[in-house]
Amino acid sequence: NAGVTQTPKFRILKIGQSMTLQCAQDMNHNYMYWYRQDPGMGLKLIYYSVGAGITDKGEVPNGYNVSRSTTEDFPLRLELAAPSQTSVYFCASSYPDYVGVQFFGPGTRLTVL
Amino acid sequence: TQLLEQSPQFLSIQEGENLTVYCNSSSVFSSLQWYRQEPGEGPVLLVTVVTGGEVKKLKRLTFQFGDARKDSSLHITAAQPGDTGLYLCAGAKYGGSQGNLIFGKGTKLSVKP
């Protein structure tokens, strides 16, 4: 199993550009998540999904959109990139149990100039 | 509101020393997890504790969940340079969105040879 995969690994955007961060998992997990990690700030939840066709906002959803058309894929869309979105983005997935162990992808480092 | 406080934020020690990292909250958690993150990679699960007072050992790492399920500690015996990384605690809240975790800001550990 590849686990959770993310593409691209690195990206530089200009202010106002758009892009989609890709995330896929092959563990048949129902739950998927997008986080951003800023230095010294831990992980902040952007959006999450409990299954195909169902998404919900996390702590910091502004400026982002998501979709979940399949169990495997959970892309994150940035429509109008801003410097405040410079961060490392992690996708994760988990089983729908009360323990909530999450499996993380390798991350995408995004810089907006 | 930061629901999980980790301390210390930074720790730099010599190889062979012992250390303890703390994760504290005023909230009760159904489970608590510890992750380790190395530079350029996503967090990787070390352990999950579920029962109040539970102690788990993973080689030189000892994890404890507080009796009241509000806090946890990670103790490393005879630290090695390979232990260097960011240690994150994460709690699953009772009554929270199922599968969602609350992450601490992390403890950045550096073990020098």
Contacts between the chains, C-beta under 8 A, distances in Angstrom:
chain1	res1	chain2	res2	distance
A	4	B	42	7.5
A	31	B	98	7.9
A	31	B	99	4.3
A	33	B	99	8.0
A	33	B	100	7.8
A	40	B	9	7.4
A	40	B	105	6.5
A	41	B	105	6.2
A	42	B	88	6.9
A	42	B	103	4.8
A	42	B	104	6.0
A	42	B	105	3.9
A	42	B	106	5.6
A	43	B	43	7.6
A	43	B	88	7.2
A	43	B	103	4.4
A	45	B	100	6.8
A	48	B	97	7.3
A	48	B	99	7.3
A	48	B	100	6.5
A	50	B	98	7.2
A	50	B	99	6.9
A	56	B	97	7.3
A	58	B	100	7.7
A	90	B	42	5.2
A	90	B	43	7.5
A	92	B	42	7.5
A	94	B	99	5.4
A	96	B	98	6.2
A	96	B	99	5.9
A	97	B	99	7.9
A	98	B	30	5.3
A	98	B	31	6.8
A	98	B	92	6.5
A	98	B	98	7.3
A	99	B	30	7.7
A	99	B	31	4.7
A	99	B	33	7.9
A	99	B	48	5.7
A	99	B	50	6.5
A	99	B	92	6.6
A	100	B	31	6.5
A	100	B	33	7.5
A	100	B	90	8.0
A	100	B	92	4.1
A	100	B	98	7.8
A	100	B	99	5.2
A	100	B	100	7.1
A	100	B	101	5.4
A	101	B	33	6.2
A	101	B	45	5.7
A	101	B	48	5.8
A	102	B	43	8.0
A	102	B	45	7.6
A	102	B	90	7.7
A	102	B	101	6.4
A	103	B	45	7.5
A	104	B	35	7.9
A	104	B	42	3.2
A	104	B	43	5.1
A	104	B	44	7.2
A	105	B	42	5.4
A	106	B	40	7.6
A	106	B	41	5.7
A	106	B	42	5.4
A	107	B	40	7.4
A	107	B	41	7.0
A	107	B	42	5.4
